[in-house]
């Protein structure tokens, strides 16, 4: 496999600016852990026995801001961080006489998104007016595609490694009913206690609304579905940002019914959920509320409900309007949207590998576990994966330069893949966590990390020293790796075979009970204790592979290895 960044040319980039809100969401998630597990105080606590007699059904409506330069129906530019009311056309303010002008470029990211979701692109679709009054909707209606959307009949496959609930087994298919184009509303900025200010920069920002079929029956699976759809949209560069930056919002439709009941129960809708965890927590809370109401002899009203981060229950916002209340009608100022098969085929040719395909390559060609592969693909908007690729390329170049060998066989590819992933994900992840900073490829240049790994593979340094070198570069040491090794006397002085045997025998003789457990009872896991002891005793001079081989030989485990 050609390992380079070009497999992800359309991947969006994460910004260092998202760290504070990410950390905030992480902290809030910790606070909500008890709520999700049902152990926090709630008016509607449900025990497992009672829960087993009910079935939850969930449908998702995911609103995602498209990555476009222009708004959907005006020539004003899209902006998320500009000064308020700085990019506003006459139509955005719904001034009398202003008419919508469809911007053709906005359809391209929409097509990319629909193709990533396995949808059929319709050659002809239509825009409708959805009437309702709210301060952030100046025209009194929203232009959408409820009846004739541009994409239908998609599907997303969720696997166990995507984080679905255990009850759903190895995989579950979730149908995508439709994907429709629509305009966003203004942004409301509350000014307590009684005022609100409106920013019209967001009005008419192009959105897609992704509507799933009601085929989800576990809250955890619903959250996994949102997470995977977000990853797909980001992979094909269809959206501006993920949930953490407000580029994607989710409404969930929740109902419950008795296990032996054929028809679905009355659904309620929970609006504007802004994190993956909020999706799961809100569904659990609403499920429990509905079961409690029905168990007590009450009825579920069709209504719109809200959810606040850290809450244990949903709250009623308003009665649910139906299609008739919205007074849908074809927009008389907009003709049909026509999309040719040729355009769809052209867009399909430009799509990069999808996240699942990249993860599969990482497992098969680079030896990663599926968990590490998925994490590598998803972290930092894909920047960590790009870094992995560059480190690997630098490692190949350095090996050719130092050893004169530019070929890599499948075994080397997998061994190096695991080593690189361990440094990029786990060791660097630990350093990022303790320093509370965002990932940056410049923090430890890829060439420096590649050199550390090459020195480790050539047994010029130990794994412990490799960690020290990585930490030094991470914290700003400007010296090159060879200089650090030389100045701080970090180069490995190889121990003789006799020295390895002597250290190993001393440790084994000092723990006869544990030795017996390994040799007689097959408790091979206890070998890790001796490995830890011998690594500490060697004070940076021990090569882990040689130490392990010596211990196994003395314990008579050579054939079993």
Secondary structure, 3 states (H helix, E strand, C coil): CCCCHHHHCCCCCCCHHHHHHHHHHHHHHHHCHHHHHCCCCCCCCCCHHHHCCEEEEEEEEEEEEECCCECCCCCCECCCCCCCCCCCCCCCCCCCCCCCCCCCCHHHHHHHHHHHCCCEECCEECCEEEECCECCECCCEEEECCCCCCEEEEEEEEEHHHCCCHHHCCEEEEEEEEEEEEECCCEEEEECCCEEEEEHHHCCCEEEEEEECCCECCHHHHHHHHHHHHHHHHHCCCECCCHHHCCEEEEEEEEEEECCCCCCCCCEEEEEECCHHHHHHHHHHHHHHHHHHHHCCCCCCCEEEECCCCCCCCEEEEECCCHHHHCCEECCCCCCEECCHHHHHHHHHCCCCCHHHHHHHHHHHHCCCHHHHHHHHHHHHHHHHHHHHHHHHHHHHHHHHHHCCCCCCHHHHHHHHHHHHHHHHHHHHHHHHHHCCCCCCCCCCHHHHHHHHHHHHCCCCCHHHHHHHHHHHHCCCCCCHHHHHHHCCCCCCCCCHHHHHHHHHHHHHCCHHHHHHHHHHCCHHHHHHHHHHHHHHHCCCCCHHHHHHHHHHHHCCCCCC
